[in-house]
Amino acid sequence: MTGQPFKTLKFFVLAMVQYCKRSVFYLLAKGGWLMLLSTVVAAVGIVLVTIDGPHEKVLQRIENCRYFEFT
């Protein structure tokens, strides 16, 4: 692993691409487009919440919105 870092990185990226392809095909086969779209929206939402950036102000407004209060 330390002897050939670029080759290791290449194989890791290829494995991740293959995993993503298989996941998409599975979601389309079992749940259809709604399941795939829901998974993509959830993944984007998780990324937006966990990564800091210029979108923080928008997320704060969404959190303060009365539509998302469940108490």
N, C-alpha and C positions, 0 to 999 in steps of 0.2 A: 504494500500500500504506500509506503513512504518512498519506495524505489521508483515508482512510476505514477506520480500523482495525476498527471494529465490523462493517462490511460484509464486510471481508476475513476476520475471525474467523468470521462466520456461514457464509461459503462454505467455509472450511476445515473446519468442523465437519460441514457437510452432505456434503462430499466424503469425510470419514473414515467417516461413517455409511454412505454408499453403498459404500465399499470393504469395510467389515465385512460388510455384507449380502451382497455378491457373494462374499466369501470363505466365508461360512457356506453359501451355496447351492452353491458349488463343492465344498466338503468333503462336504456331504450327497449330492451327485450322484455323486461319484467314490468316496468312501470310506465313506459311511454314518455312522451315529451314533457308532460307535467312533472314527473318525477325528476327528469334531467334538469329542467328549468328551476325547480325548487332547490335542487342540490347546488346549482351554480349560484343562485341568489343567496343561499345560506353561506356559501364559501366566500363570496364577495363581501357580505355583511360582516363575517368574522374577521376578514382581512382589514376592512375599514375600521373596525372597533379596536383592533390590536395594534395597528401601525399608526404612529403619529404623523401628522402632515397638515396640509392646508385645509383638509376636509373636516378638521376638528370642530370648527365653528358650526358647520352644517349639522354635524352629529349632535352637538350641544343643543341646537334649536329643536332637533327631532326629539331628543330626550326630554326637553322642557314642554313639548307639545302635549296638550291635554288628551289627545287621542291615544297616546301610548301610556297613560297612567292606568294602572290596574288596581289601585288601592281605593 
